[in-house]
Amino acid sequence: MESVRTILLGKRVILLTGTRASRKKDTSFEVESPEKLLETARRNPDAVAFGFVSGSWVAAA
């Protein structure tokens, strides 16, 4: 499994789990519960990695 690097709230972060490749042939992906990811990123502004565990996003690093 590969991690995804993306920009979240103006900062480059790594999504360790909680994503899957889009059905398109480009490099896009789908994120599980994007609204929960944004909420977690706002609560943890120093985090550089996030993971989707048991239905919620957690700051991993």
C-alpha distance matrix in Angstrom:
0.0 3.8 6.8 9.8 13.2 16.2 19.8 20.9 24.6 25.3 22.9 19.7 16.9 13.1 11.4 8.8 8.5 10.9 10.1 9.7 10.9 14.7 16.8 18.4 17.8 17.6 15.0 15.5 13.4 14.6 14.7 15.6 19.1 19.7 23.1 21.9 19.5 22.7 24.8 22.5 22.4 26.2 26.7 24.6 25.6 24.7 21.0 18.6 15.3 14.8 12.8 13.7 15.1 17.7 18.6 19.1 17.6 18.2 18.6 16.5 18.2
3.8 0.0 3.8 6.6 9.7 12.9 16.6 18.1 21.8 22.2 19.7 16.3 13.9 10.3 9.3 7.5 8.4 10.9 9.5 9.6 10.2 13.9 16.4 17.4 16.5 15.6 12.5 13.3 11.7 13.6 13.7 15.4 18.7 18.5 22.0 21.1 18.3 20.9 23.4 21.2 20.5 24.3 25.1 22.8 23.4 22.4 18.9 16.0 13.2 13.3 12.3 13.8 16.0 19.0 19.4 19.3 17.2 17.7 17.5 15.5 16.7
6.8 3.8 0.0 3.8 6.7 9.9 13.4 14.6 18.3 18.7 16.2 12.9 10.2 6.6 5.7 4.7 6.7 9.3 8.3 9.8 11.0 14.3 17.4 18.2 17.8 16.2 12.7 12.8 11.0 12.6 11.9 13.7 16.6 16.0 19.3 18.3 15.2 17.7 20.1 17.9 16.9 20.7 21.6 19.2 19.6 18.7 15.3 12.4 9.6 9.9 9.6 11.7 14.4 17.7 17.8 17.0 14.5 14.7 14.2 12.5 13.5
9.8 6.6 3.8 0.0 3.8 6.4 10.1 11.7 15.5 15.8 13.7 10.5 8.4 5.6 5.1 6.6 8.2 9.5 7.6 9.3 9.8 12.5 15.9 16.2 16.0 13.9 10.1 9.9 8.6 10.5 10.1 12.8 15.3 14.0 17.3 17.0 13.7 15.6 18.6 16.9 15.4 19.0 20.5 18.4 18.3 17.9 14.8 11.8 9.7 10.1 10.6 12.4 15.7 19.0 18.3 17.2 14.4 15.2 14.5 13.7 14.4
13.2 9.7 6.7 3.8 0.0 3.8 7.2 9.5 13.1 12.7 10.4 6.9 5.7 4.5 6.3 8.7 11.1 12.3 10.7 12.6 12.9 15.0 18.5 18.1 17.8 15.1 11.3 11.2 10.7 12.7 12.0 14.9 16.8 14.7 17.7 17.6 13.9 15.0 18.1 16.5 14.3 17.6 19.4 17.1 16.2 15.7 13.1 9.8 8.9 10.3 12.1 14.5 17.9 21.3 20.4 18.7 15.5 15.8 14.4 13.8 13.6
16.2 12.9 9.9 6.4 3.8 0.0 3.8 6.4 10.0 9.6 8.2 5.6 5.6 6.4 7.6 11.0 12.8 12.9 11.3 13.4 13.6 14.8 18.4 17.8 18.0 15.0 11.5 10.5 10.4 11.9 11.1 14.3 15.5 12.8 15.4 16.0 12.3 12.6 16.1 15.2 12.6 15.5 18.0 16.1 14.9 15.1 13.1 10.4 10.1 11.0 13.2 15.1 18.7 21.9 20.4 18.5 15.3 16.1 14.7 15.1 15.0
19.8 16.6 13.4 10.1 7.2 3.8 0.0 3.8 6.6 5.9 5.3 4.4 6.0 8.6 10.1 13.7 15.5 15.3 14.1 16.5 16.8 17.5 21.1 20.3 20.8 17.5 14.4 13.1 13.1 14.1 12.9 15.8 16.2 12.9 14.8 15.6 12.1 11.3 14.7 14.3 11.2 13.3 16.3 14.7 12.8 13.6 12.4 10.3 11.2 12.1 14.9 16.8 20.4 23.4 21.6 19.3 16.0 16.6 15.0 16.0 15.6
20.9 18.1 14.6 11.7 9.5 6.4 3.8 0.0 3.8 5.4 5.3 6.3 6.5 9.3 10.0 13.7 15.1 14.5 14.1 17.0 18.0 18.6 22.2 21.9 23.0 20.0 16.9 15.0 14.2 14.2 12.1 14.4 14.0 10.6 11.8 12.5 9.1 7.7 11.0 10.8 7.7 9.7 12.7 11.7 10.0 11.6 10.6 9.6 10.4 10.6 13.6 15.1 18.6 21.3 19.4 16.6 13.4 14.2 12.8 14.6 14.5
24.6 21.8 18.3 15.5 13.1 10.0 6.6 3.8 0.0 3.8 5.6 8.4 9.4 12.6 13.5 17.1 18.4 17.7 17.6 20.5 21.5 21.8 25.4 25.0 26.2 23.1 20.3 18.2 17.6 17.3 15.1 17.0 15.8 12.3 12.4 13.3 10.6 7.9 10.5 11.1 7.7 8.1 11.6 11.2 8.8 11.2 11.4 11.4 12.9 13.2 16.3 17.7 20.9 23.5 21.3 18.3 15.3 15.8 14.2 16.6 16.2
25.3 22.2 18.7 15.8 12.7 9.6 5.9 5.4 3.8 0.0 3.8 6.9 9.4 13.0 14.7 18.3 20.1 19.8 19.2 21.9 22.4 22.8 26.3 25.4 26.1 22.8 19.9 18.4 18.5 19.0 17.3 19.7 19.0 15.4 15.9 16.9 13.9 11.6 14.3 14.5 10.8 11.3 14.6 13.5 10.5 12.0 12.5 11.7 13.9 15.1 18.4 20.2 23.6 26.4 24.5 21.5 18.2 18.5 16.4 18.2 17.1
22.9 19.7 16.2 13.7 10.4 8.2 5.3 5.3 5.6 3.8 0.0 3.8 6.2 10.0 12.4 15.6 18.0 18.3 18.0 20.9 21.6 22.6 26.2 25.5 26.0 22.7 19.4 18.3 18.1 18.8 16.9 19.2 19.0 15.8 16.7 16.9 13.5 12.0 14.5 13.7 10.0 11.4 14.0 12.0 9.1 9.5 9.6 8.2 10.7 12.6 16.1 18.5 21.7 24.9 23.4 20.4 16.8 16.5 14.0 15.2 13.7
19.7 16.3 12.9 10.5 6.9 5.6 4.4 6.3 8.4 6.9 3.8 0.0 3.8 7.2 10.1 13.1 15.8 16.6 15.9 18.5 19.0 20.4 24.0 23.3 23.4 20.1 16.7 16.1 16.0 17.2 15.7 18.2 18.8 15.9 17.6 17.6 13.9 13.4 16.2 14.8 11.5 13.8 16.1 13.6 11.4 11.0 9.9 7.2 9.1 11.4 14.7 17.3 20.6 24.0 22.9 20.2 16.6 16.2 13.7 14.1 12.7
16.9 13.9 10.2 8.4 5.7 5.6 6.0 6.5 9.4 9.4 6.2 3.8 0.0 3.8 6.7 9.5 12.3 13.4 13.3 16.2 17.4 19.2 22.9 22.8 23.0 20.2 16.5 15.7 14.7 15.5 13.5 15.6 16.4 14.0 15.9 15.3 11.5 11.9 14.4 12.5 9.7 12.8 14.4 11.8 10.6 10.0 7.8 4.8 5.5 7.7 10.9 13.7 16.9 20.4 19.5 16.9 13.3 12.8 10.4 10.6 9.8
13.1 10.3 6.6 5.6 4.5 6.4 8.6 9.3 12.6 13.0 10.0 7.2 3.8 0.0 3.8 6.0 9.1 10.9 10.8 13.6 15.0 17.4 21.0 21.3 21.4 18.9 15.2 14.6 13.1 14.1 12.2 14.2 15.7 14.0 16.5 15.5 11.8 13.4 15.8 13.5 11.5 15.1 16.3 13.6 13.4 12.5 9.4 6.3 4.5 6.3 8.6 11.7 14.7 18.4 17.9 15.8 12.3 11.9 10.2 9.3 9.3
11.4 9.3 5.7 5.1 6.3 7.6 10.1 10.0 13.5 14.7 12.4 10.1 6.7 3.8 0.0 3.8 5.7 7.1 7.4 10.6 12.7 15.1 18.7 19.6 20.1 18.2 14.6 13.4 11.0 11.3 9.1 10.6 12.5 11.5 14.3 13.1 9.7 12.1 14.4 12.2 11.3 15.0 16.0 14.0 14.5 14.4 10.9 8.8 5.8 5.0 5.9 8.3 11.6 15.1 14.5 12.8 9.7 10.1 9.6 9.2 10.6
8.8 7.5 4.7 6.6 8.7 11.0 13.7 13.7 17.1 18.3 15.6 13.1 9.5 6.0 3.8 0.0 3.8 7.1 8.1 10.8 13.3 16.3 19.6 20.9 21.2 19.7 16.2 15.5 12.9 13.1 11.1 11.9 14.2 14.0 16.8 15.1 12.2 15.1 16.9 14.2 13.9 17.7 18.0 15.7 16.9 16.1 12.4 10.4 6.8 6.0 5.0 7.7 10.2 13.8 14.1 13.0 10.3 10.2 10.0 8.4 10.3
8.5 8.4 6.7 8.2 11.1 12.8 15.5 15.1 18.4 20.1 18.0 15.8 12.3 9.1 5.7 3.8 0.0 3.8 5.8 8.5 11.7 14.6 17.7 19.6 20.4 19.4 16.3 15.0 11.8 11.1 9.1 9.0 11.8 12.5 15.4 13.7 11.5 14.9 16.5 14.2 14.7 18.4 18.7 17.1 18.7 18.6 14.8 13.5 9.8 7.5 4.9 5.4 7.9 11.1 11.2 10.9 9.1 10.2 11.3 10.4 13.1
10.9 10.9 9.3 9.5 12.3 12.9 15.3 14.5 17.7 19.8 18.3 16.6 13.4 10.9 7.1 7.1 3.8 0.0 3.8 7.0 10.5 12.7 15.8 17.9 19.3 18.6 15.8 13.7 10.1 8.4 5.9 5.3 8.4 9.5 12.6 11.2 9.6 13.1 14.9 13.3 14.2 17.6 18.2 17.4 19.0 19.6 16.1 15.1 11.7 8.8 6.4 4.8 7.9 10.2 9.2 9.2 8.2 10.6 12.4 12.6 15.5
10.1 9.5 8.3 7.6 10.7 11.3 14.1 14.1 17.6 19.2 18.0 15.9 13.3 10.8 7.4 8.1 5.8 3.8 0.0 3.8 6.9 9.1 12.4 14.3 15.6 14.8 12.1 10.1 6.4 5.5 4.6 6.1 9.7 9.9 13.6 13.2 11.2 14.2 16.7 15.6 15.7 19.1 20.4 19.4 20.4 21.0 17.7 16.0 13.0 10.9 9.3 8.5 11.7 13.8 12.5 12.7 11.4 13.7 15.0 15.1 17.4
9.7 9.6 9.8 9.3 12.6 13.4 16.5 17.0 20.5 21.9 20.9 18.5 16.2 13.6 10.6 10.8 8.5 7.0 3.8 0.0 3.8 6.4 9.2 11.4 12.7 12.7 10.7 8.9 5.5 5.4 6.8 8.4 12.1 12.6 16.3 16.4 14.7 17.5 20.1 19.3 19.4 22.7 24.1 23.2 24.0 24.6 21.3 19.3 16.3 14.5 12.7 11.7 14.5 16.1 14.9 15.8 14.9 17.4 18.7 18.5 20.8
10.9 10.2 11.0 9.8 12.9 13.6 16.8 18.0 21.5 22.4 21.6 19.0 17.4 15.0 12.7 13.3 11.7 10.5 6.9 3.8 0.0 3.8 6.5 8.1 9.0 9.1 7.6 6.5 4.3 6.2 9.1 11.4 14.9 14.8 18.6 19.2 17.3 19.6 22.6 22.0 21.6 24.9 26.6 25.6 26.0 26.5 23.4 21.0 18.4 17.1 15.9 15.3 18.1 19.9 18.6 19.3 18.2 20.6 21.5 21.2 23.1
14.7 13.9 14.3 12.5 15.0 14.8 17.5 18.6 21.8 22.8 22.6 20.4 19.2 17.4 15.1 16.3 14.6 12.7 9.1 6.4 3.8 0.0 3.8 5.3 7.6 8.0 7.8 5.6 4.5 5.8 9.5 12.0 15.0 14.6 18.3 19.6 18.0 19.9 23.0 23.0 22.6 25.5 27.6 27.0 27.2 28.2 25.3 23.2 20.8 19.4 18.4 17.4 20.4 21.8 19.9 20.7 19.8 22.6 23.7 23.8 25.7
16.8 16.4 17.4 15.9 18.5 18.4 21.1 22.2 25.4 26.3 26.2 24.0 22.9 21.0 18.7 19.6 17.7 15.8 12.4 9.2 6.5 3.8 0.0 3.8 6.5 8.6 9.8 8.5 8.3 9.2 12.9 15.0 17.9 17.9 21.3 22.7 21.5 23.4 26.4 26.6 26.3 29.1 31.2 30.7 31.0 32.0 29.0 26.9 24.5 23.0 21.7 20.5 23.2 24.2 22.4 23.6 23.1 26.0 27.3 27.3 29.3
18.4 17.4 18.2 16.2 18.1 17.8 20.3 21.9 25.0 25.4 25.5 23.3 22.8 21.3 19.6 20.9 19.6 17.9 14.3 11.4 8.1 5.3 3.8 0.0 3.8 5.6 7.9 7.3 8.7 10.7 14.4 17.1 19.8 19.1 22.5 24.3 22.7 24.1 27.4 27.7 26.9 29.7 32.1 31.5 31.2 32.2 29.5 27.1 25.1 24.1 23.4 22.6 25.6 27.0 25.1 25.9 24.9 27.6 28.5 28.6 30.1
17.8 16.5 17.8 16.0 17.8 18.0 20.8 23.0 26.2 26.1 26.0 23.4 23.0 21.4 20.1 21.2 20.4 19.3 15.6 12.7 9.0 7.6 6.5 3.8 0.0 3.8 6.8 8.1 10.2 13.0 16.6 19.5 22.4 21.5 25.1 26.6 24.7 26.1 29.5 29.4 28.4 31.3 33.7 32.7 32.3 32.8 30.1 27.4 25.5 24.9 24.4 24.1 27.1 28.8 27.3 27.9 26.7 29.0 29.5 29.1 30.4
17.6 15.6 16.2 13.9 15.1 15.0 17.5 20.0 23.1 22.8 22.7 20.1 20.2 18.9 18.2 19.7 19.4 18.6 14.8 12.7 9.1 8.0 8.6 5.6 3.8 0.0 3.8 5.7 8.8 12.2 15.4 18.8 21.5 20.0 23.5 25.1 22.8 23.9 27.5 27.4 26.0 28.8 31.4 30.2 29.5 30.0 27.6 24.7 23.2 23.0 23.0 23.1 26.4 28.5 26.8 26.9 25.3 27.4 27.5 27.3 28.1
15.0 12.5 12.7 10.1 11.3 11.5 14.4 16.9 20.3 19.9 19.4 16.7 16.5 15.2 14.6 16.2 16.3 15.8 12.1 10.7 7.6 7.8 9.8 7.9 6.8 3.8 0.0 3.8 6.7 10.5 13.2 16.7 19.4 17.8 21.4 22.6 20.0 21.2 24.7 24.4 22.8 25.8 28.2 26.8 26.1 26.4 23.9 21.0 19.5 19.5 19.7 20.2 23.6 25.9 24.5 24.2 22.3 24.1 24.0 23.6 24.4
15.5 13.3 12.8 9.9 11.2 10.5 13.1 15.0 18.2 18.4 18.3 16.1 15.7 14.6 13.4 15.5 15.0 13.7 10.1 8.9 6.5 5.6 8.5 7.3 8.1 5.7 3.8 0.0 3.8 7.2 10.0 13.6 16.0 14.4 17.9 19.5 17.1 18.2 21.8 21.8 20.5 23.3 25.8 24.9 24.3 25.2 22.7 20.2 18.6 18.0 18.1 18.1 21.6 23.7 21.8 21.6 19.8 22.1 22.3 22.5 23.6
13.4 11.7 11.0 8.6 10.7 10.4 13.1 14.2 17.6 18.5 18.1 16.0 14.7 13.1 11.0 12.9 11.8 10.1 6.4 5.5 4.3 4.5 8.3 8.7 10.2 8.8 6.7 3.8 0.0 3.8 6.7 10.0 12.8 11.8 15.5 16.6 14.5 16.2 19.5 19.3 18.5 21.5 23.7 22.9 22.9 23.8 20.9 18.8 16.6 15.4 15.0 14.6 18.0 20.0 18.1 18.1 16.6 19.1 19.8 20.0 21.6
14.6 13.6 12.6 10.5 12.7 11.9 14.1 14.2 17.3 19.0 18.8 17.2 15.5 14.1 11.3 13.1 11.1 8.4 5.5 5.4 6.2 5.8 9.2 10.7 13.0 12.2 10.5 7.2 3.8 0.0 3.8 6.7 9.4 8.9 12.6 13.8 12.3 14.3 17.2 17.4 17.2 20.1 22.1 21.7 22.2 23.5 20.7 19.1 16.8 14.7 13.9 12.7 16.0 17.4 15.1 15.4 14.5 17.4 18.7 19.5 21.6
14.7 13.7 11.9 10.1 12.0 11.1 12.9 12.1 15.1 17.3 16.9 15.7 13.5 12.2 9.1 11.1 9.1 5.9 4.6 6.8 9.1 9.5 12.9 14.4 16.6 15.4 13.2 10.0 6.7 3.8 0.0 3.8 6.3 5.8 9.6 10.2 8.7 11.0 13.7 13.7 13.9 16.8 18.5 18.3 19.1 20.5 17.6 16.5 14.1 11.6 10.8 9.5 12.9 14.5 12.1 11.8 10.7 13.8 15.3 16.4 18.7
15.6 15.4 13.7 12.8 14.9 14.3 15.8 14.4 17.0 19.7 19.2 18.2 15.6 14.2 10.6 11.9 9.0 5.3 6.1 8.4 11.4 12.0 15.0 17.1 19.5 18.8 16.7 13.6 10.0 6.7 3.8 0.0 3.8 5.8 8.8 8.6 8.2 11.3 13.0 12.9 14.1 16.8 17.9 18.2 19.7 21.2 18.3 17.8 15.0 11.8 10.2 7.6 10.4 11.3 8.5 8.9 8.9 12.5 14.8 16.1 19.0
19.1 18.7 16.6 15.3 16.8 15.5 16.2 14.0 15.8 19.0 19.0 18.8 16.4 15.7 12.5 14.2 11.8 8.4 9.7 12.1 14.9 15.0 17.9 19.8 22.4 21.5 19.4 16.0 12.8 9.4 6.3 3.8 0.0 3.8 5.5 5.4 6.5 9.0 10.2 10.9 12.6 14.7 15.8 16.7 18.3 20.5 18.0 18.2 15.9 12.5 11.5 8.9 11.3 11.7 8.3 7.9 8.3 12.1 14.6 16.7 19.5
19.7 18.5 16.0 14.0 14.7 12.8 12.9 10.6 12.3 15.4 15.8 15.9 14.0 14.0 11.5 14.0 12.5 9.5 9.9 12.6 14.8 14.6 17.9 19.1 21.5 20.0 17.8 14.4 11.8 8.9 5.8 5.8 3.8 0.0 3.8 5.4 4.9 6.3 8.7 9.9 10.5 12.5 14.4 15.2 16.1 18.5 16.3 16.3 14.6 11.8 12.0 10.4 13.5 14.7 11.5 10.1 9.2 12.5 14.1 16.4 18.6
23.1 22.0 19.3 17.3 17.7 15.4 14.8 11.8 12.4 15.9 16.7 17.6 15.9 16.5 14.3 16.8 15.4 12.6 13.6 16.3 18.6 18.3 21.3 22.5 25.1 23.5 21.4 17.9 15.5 12.6 9.6 8.8 5.5 3.8 0.0 3.8 5.4 5.2 6.3 8.7 9.9 10.8 12.6 14.4 15.4 18.4 16.7 17.6 16.3 13.5 13.9 12.3 14.8 15.5 12.1 10.3 9.8 12.9 14.6 17.6 19.7
21.9 21.1 18.3 17.0 17.6 16.0 15.6 12.5 13.3 16.9 16.9 17.6 15.3 15.5 13.1 15.1 13.7 11.2 13.2 16.4 19.2 19.6 22.7 24.3 26.6 25.1 22.6 19.5 16.6 13.8 10.2 8.6 5.4 5.4 3.8 0.0 3.8 5.5 5.0 6.1 8.5 9.9 10.6 12.2 14.1 16.7 14.8 16.1 14.4 11.2 11.3 9.6 11.7 12.4 9.3 6.8 6.5 9.5 11.7 14.7 17.2
19.5 18.3 15.2 13.7 13.9 12.3 12.1 9.1 10.6 13.9 13.5 13.9 11.5 11.8 9.7 12.2 11.5 9.6 11.2 14.7 17.3 18.0 21.5 22.7 24.7 22.8 20.0 17.1 14.5 12.3 8.7 8.2 6.5 4.9 5.4 3.8 0.0 3.8 5.4 5.1 6.1 8.6 9.9 10.4 11.8 14.1 11.8 12.6 11.0 8.2 9.1 8.5 11.4 13.2 10.8 7.9 5.7 8.2 9.4 12.3 14.4
22.7 20.9 17.7 15.6 15.0 12.6 11.3 7.7 7.9 11.6 12.0 13.4 11.9 13.4 12.1 15.1 14.9 13.1 14.2 17.5 19.6 19.9 23.4 24.1 26.1 23.9 21.2 18.2 16.2 14.3 11.0 11.3 9.0 6.3 5.2 5.5 3.8 0.0 3.8 5.5 5.0 6.2 8.7 9.8 10.3 13.3 12.1 13.1 12.6 10.6 12.4 12.3 15.1 16.8 14.2 11.2 9.1 10.9 11.3 14.5 15.8
24.8 23.4 20.1 18.6 18.1 16.1 14.7 11.0 10.5 14.3 14.5 16.2 14.4 15.8 14.4 16.9 16.5 14.9 16.7 20.1 22.6 23.0 26.4 27.4 29.5 27.5 24.7 21.8 19.5 17.2 13.7 13.0 10.2 8.7 6.3 5.0 5.4 3.8 0.0 3.8 5.5 5.2 6.4 8.7 10.2 13.4 12.5 14.5 14.0 11.7 13.2 12.8 14.8 16.1 13.6 10.3 8.8 10.2 11.0 14.6 16.2
22.5 21.2 17.9 16.9 16.5 15.2 14.3 10.8 11.1 14.5 13.7 14.8 12.5 13.5 12.2 14.2 14.2 13.3 15.6 19.3 22.0 23.0 26.6 27.7 29.4 27.4 24.4 21.8 19.3 17.4 13.7 12.9 10.9 9.9 8.7 6.1 5.1 5.5 3.8 0.0 3.8 5.4 5.1 6.1 8.5 11.0 9.5 11.7 11.0 8.6 10.3 10.6 12.4 14.2 12.5 8.8 6.4 6.7 7.2 10.9 12.6
22.4 20.5 16.9 15.4 14.3 12.6 11.2 7.7 7.7 10.8 10.0 11.5 9.7 11.5 11.3 13.9 14.7 14.2 15.7 19.4 21.6 22.6 26.3 26.9 28.4 26.0 22.8 20.5 18.5 17.2 13.9 14.1 12.6 10.5 9.9 8.5 6.1 5.0 5.5 3.8 0.0 3.8 5.4 5.1 5.8 8.4 7.3 9.2 9.5 8.3 11.1 12.3 14.8 17.1 15.5 11.9 8.9 8.7 7.6 11.0 11.6
26.2 24.3 20.7 19.0 17.6 15.5 13.3 9.7 8.1 11.3 11.4 13.8 12.8 15.1 15.0 17.7 18.4 17.6 19.1 22.7 24.9 25.5 29.1 29.7 31.3 28.8 25.8 23.3 21.5 20.1 16.8 16.8 14.7 12.5 10.8 9.9 8.6 6.2 5.2 5.4 3.8 0.0 3.8 5.5 5.6 9.2 9.6 12.1 13.0 12.0 14.7 15.6 17.7 19.6 17.8 14.2 11.7 11.5 10.6 14.1 14.4
26.7 25.1 21.6 20.5 19.4 18.0 16.3 12.7 11.6 14.6 14.0 16.1 14.4 16.3 16.0 18.0 18.7 18.2 20.4 24.1 26.6 27.6 31.2 32.1 33.7 31.4 28.2 25.8 23.7 22.1 18.5 17.9 15.8 14.4 12.6 10.6 9.9 8.7 6.4 5.1 5.4 3.8 0.0 3.8 6.1 9.0 9.3 12.6 13.2 12.0 14.4 15.2 16.6 18.4 17.0 13.3 11.1 10.1 9.2 12.9 13.4
24.6 22.8 19.2 18.4 17.1 16.1 14.7 11.7 11.2 13.5 12.0 13.6 11.8 13.6 14.0 15.7 17.1 17.4 19.4 23.2 25.6 27.0 30.7 31.5 32.7 30.2 26.8 24.9 22.9 21.7 18.3 18.2 16.7 15.2 14.4 12.2 10.4 9.8 8.7 6.1 5.1 5.5 3.8 0.0 3.8 5.6 5.6 9.1 10.1 9.8 12.7 14.5 16.0 18.4 17.6 13.9 10.9 9.0 6.8 10.0 9.8
25.6 23.4 19.6 18.3 16.2 14.9 12.8 10.0 8.8 10.5 9.1 11.4 10.6 13.4 14.5 16.9 18.7 19.0 20.4 24.0 26.0 27.2 31.0 31.2 32.3 29.5 26.1 24.3 22.9 22.2 19.1 19.7 18.3 16.1 15.4 14.1 11.8 10.3 10.2 8.5 5.8 5.6 6.1 3.8 0.0 3.8 5.7 8.4 10.7 11.3 14.8 16.9 18.9 21.6 20.5 16.8 13.6 12.1 9.4 12.1 11.0
24.7 22.4 18.7 17.9 15.7 15.1 13.6 11.6 11.2 12.0 9.5 11.0 10.0 12.5 14.4 16.1 18.6 19.6 21.0 24.6 26.5 28.2 32.0 32.2 32.8 30.0 26.4 25.2 23.8 23.5 20.5 21.2 20.5 18.5 18.4 16.7 14.1 13.3 13.4 11.0 8.4 9.2 9.0 5.6 3.8 0.0 3.8 6.5 9.4 11.1 14.7 17.5 19.3 22.3 21.9 18.3 14.8 12.6 9.1 10.7 8.5
21.0 18.9 15.3 14.8 13.1 13.1 12.4 10.6 11.4 12.5 9.6 9.9 7.8 9.4 10.9 12.4 14.8 16.1 17.7 21.3 23.4 25.3 29.0 29.5 30.1 27.6 23.9 22.7 20.9 20.7 17.6 18.3 18.0 16.3 16.7 14.8 11.8 12.1 12.5 9.5 7.3 9.6 9.3 5.6 5.7 3.8 0.0 3.8 5.7 7.4 11.0 14.0 15.9 19.2 18.9 15.5 11.9 9.5 5.9 7.1 5.4
18.6 16.0 12.4 11.8 9.8 10.4 10.3 9.6 11.4 11.7 8.2 7.2 4.8 6.3 8.8 10.4 13.5 15.1 16.0 19.3 21.0 23.2 26.9 27.1 27.4 24.7 21.0 20.2 18.8 19.1 16.5 17.8 18.2 16.3 17.6 16.1 12.6 13.1 14.5 11.7 9.2 12.1 12.6 9.1 8.4 6.5 3.8 0.0 3.8 7.0 10.6 14.0 16.4 20.0 19.7 16.7 12.9 11.1 7.8 7.6 5.6
15.3 13.2 9.6 9.7 8.9 10.1 11.2 10.4 12.9 13.9 10.7 9.1 5.5 4.5 5.8 6.8 9.8 11.7 13.0 16.3 18.4 20.8 24.5 25.1 25.5 23.2 19.5 18.6 16.6 16.8 14.1 15.0 15.9 14.6 16.3 14.4 11.0 12.6 14.0 11.0 9.5 13.0 13.2 10.1 10.7 9.4 5.7 3.8 0.0 3.8 7.0 10.6 13.0 16.6 16.6 14.0 10.3 8.7 6.1 5.2 5.1
14.8 13.3 9.9 10.1 10.3 11.0 12.1 10.6 13.2 15.1 12.6 11.4 7.7 6.3 5.0 6.0 7.5 8.8 10.9 14.5 17.1 19.4 23.0 24.1 24.9 23.0 19.5 18.0 15.4 14.7 11.6 11.8 12.5 11.8 13.5 11.2 8.2 10.6 11.7 8.6 8.3 12.0 12.0 9.8 11.3 11.1 7.4 7.0 3.8 0.0 3.8 7.0 9.5 13.1 12.8 10.2 6.6 5.6 4.6 5.0 7.2
12.8 12.3 9.6 10.6 12.1 13.2 14.9 13.6 16.3 18.4 16.1 14.7 10.9 8.6 5.9 5.0 4.9 6.4 9.3 12.7 15.9 18.4 21.7 23.4 24.4 23.0 19.7 18.1 15.0 13.9 10.8 10.2 11.5 12.0 13.9 11.3 9.1 12.4 13.2 10.3 11.1 14.7 14.4 12.7 14.8 14.7 11.0 10.6 7.0 3.8 0.0 3.8 6.2 9.9 10.1 8.3 5.6 5.5 6.6 6.3 9.5
13.7 13.8 11.7 12.4 14.5 15.1 16.8 15.1 17.7 20.2 18.5 17.3 13.7 11.7 8.3 7.7 5.4 4.8 8.5 11.7 15.3 17.4 20.5 22.6 24.1 23.1 20.2 18.1 14.6 12.7 9.5 7.6 8.9 10.4 12.3 9.6 8.5 12.3 12.8 10.6 12.3 15.6 15.2 14.5 16.9 17.5 14.0 14.0 10.6 7.0 3.8 0.0 3.8 6.9 6.5 5.5 4.4 6.4 9.1 9.6 13.1
15.1 16.0 14.4 15.7 17.9 18.7 20.4 18.6 20.9 23.6 21.7 20.6 16.9 14.7 11.6 10.2 7.9 7.9 11.7 14.5 18.1 20.4 23.2 25.6 27.1 26.4 23.6 21.6 18.0 16.0 12.9 10.4 11.3 13.5 14.8 11.7 11.4 15.1 14.8 12.4 14.8 17.7 16.6 16.0 18.9 19.3 15.9 16.4 13.0 9.5 6.2 3.8 0.0 3.8 5.6 5.5 6.2 7.0 10.3 10.5 14.2
17.7 19.0 17.7 19.0 21.3 21.9 23.4 21.3 23.5 26.4 24.9 24.0 20.4 18.4 15.1 13.8 11.1 10.2 13.8 16.1 19.9 21.8 24.2 27.0 28.8 28.5 25.9 23.7 20.0 17.4 14.5 11.3 11.7 14.7 15.5 12.4 13.2 16.8 16.1 14.2 17.1 19.6 18.4 18.4 21.6 22.3 19.2 20.0 16.6 13.1 9.9 6.9 3.8 0.0 3.8 5.8 8.3 9.8 13.4 14.0 17.8
18.6 19.4 17.8 18.3 20.4 20.4 21.6 19.4 21.3 24.5 23.4 22.9 19.5 17.9 14.5 14.1 11.2 9.2 12.5 14.9 18.6 19.9 22.4 25.1 27.3 26.8 24.5 21.8 18.1 15.1 12.1 8.5 8.3 11.5 12.1 9.3 10.8 14.2 13.6 12.5 15.5 17.8 17.0 17.6 20.5 21.9 18.9 19.7 16.6 12.8 10.1 6.5 5.6 3.8 0.0 3.8 7.1 9.8 13.5 14.9 18.5
19.1 19.3 17.0 17.2 18.7 18.5 19.3 16.6 18.3 21.5 20.4 20.2 16.9 15.8 12.8 13.0 10.9 9.2 12.7 15.8 19.3 20.7 23.6 25.9 27.9 26.9 24.2 21.6 18.1 15.4 11.8 8.9 7.9 10.1 10.3 6.8 7.9 11.2 10.3 8.8 11.9 14.2 13.3 13.9 16.8 18.3 15.5 16.7 14.0 10.2 8.3 5.5 5.5 5.8 3.8 0.0 3.8 6.6 10.2 12.2 15.7
17.6 17.2 14.5 14.4 15.5 15.3 16.0 13.4 15.3 18.2 16.8 16.6 13.3 12.3 9.7 10.3 9.1 8.2 11.4 14.9 18.2 19.8 23.1 24.9 26.7 25.3 22.3 19.8 16.6 14.5 10.7 8.9 8.3 9.2 9.8 6.5 5.7 9.1 8.8 6.4 8.9 11.7 11.1 10.9 13.6 14.8 11.9 12.9 10.3 6.6 5.6 4.4 6.2 8.3 7.1 3.8 0.0 3.8 6.9 9.2 12.4
18.2 17.7 14.7 15.2 15.8 16.1 16.6 14.2 15.8 18.5 16.5 16.2 12.8 11.9 10.1 10.2 10.2 10.6 13.7 17.4 20.6 22.6 26.0 27.6 29.0 27.4 24.1 22.1 19.1 17.4 13.8 12.5 12.1 12.5 12.9 9.5 8.2 10.9 10.2 6.7 8.7 11.5 10.1 9.0 12.1 12.6 9.5 11.1 8.7 5.6 5.5 6.4 7.0 9.8 9.8 6.6 3.8 0.0 3.8 6.1 9.3
18.6 17.5 14.2 14.5 14.4 14.7 15.0 12.8 14.2 16.4 14.0 13.7 10.4 10.2 9.6 10.0 11.3 12.4 15.0 18.7 21.5 23.7 27.3 28.5 29.5 27.5 24.0 22.3 19.8 18.7 15.3 14.8 14.6 14.1 14.6 11.7 9.4 11.3 11.0 7.2 7.6 10.6 9.2 6.8 9.4 9.1 5.9 7.8 6.1 4.6 6.6 9.1 10.3 13.4 13.5 10.2 6.9 3.8 0.0 3.8 5.9
16.5 15.5 12.5 13.7 13.8 15.1 16.0 14.6 16.6 18.2 15.2 14.1 10.6 9.3 9.2 8.4 10.4 12.6 15.1 18.5 21.2 23.8 27.3 28.6 29.1 27.3 23.6 22.5 20.0 19.5 16.4 16.1 16.7 16.4 17.6 14.7 12.3 14.5 14.6 10.9 11.0 14.1 12.9 10.0 12.1 10.7 7.1 7.6 5.2 5.0 6.3 9.6 10.5 14.0 14.9 12.2 9.2 6.1 3.8 0.0 3.8
18.2 16.7 13.5 14.4 13.6 15.0 15.6 14.5 16.2 17.1 13.7 12.7 9.8 9.3 10.6 10.3 13.1 15.5 17.4 20.8 23.1 25.7 29.3 30.1 30.4 28.1 24.4 23.6 21.6 21.6 18.7 19.0 19.5 18.6 19.7 17.2 14.4 15.8 16.2 12.6 11.6 14.4 13.4 9.8 11.0 8.5 5.4 5.6 5.1 7.2 9.5 13.1 14.2 17.8 18.5 15.7 12.4 9.3 5.9 3.8 0.0
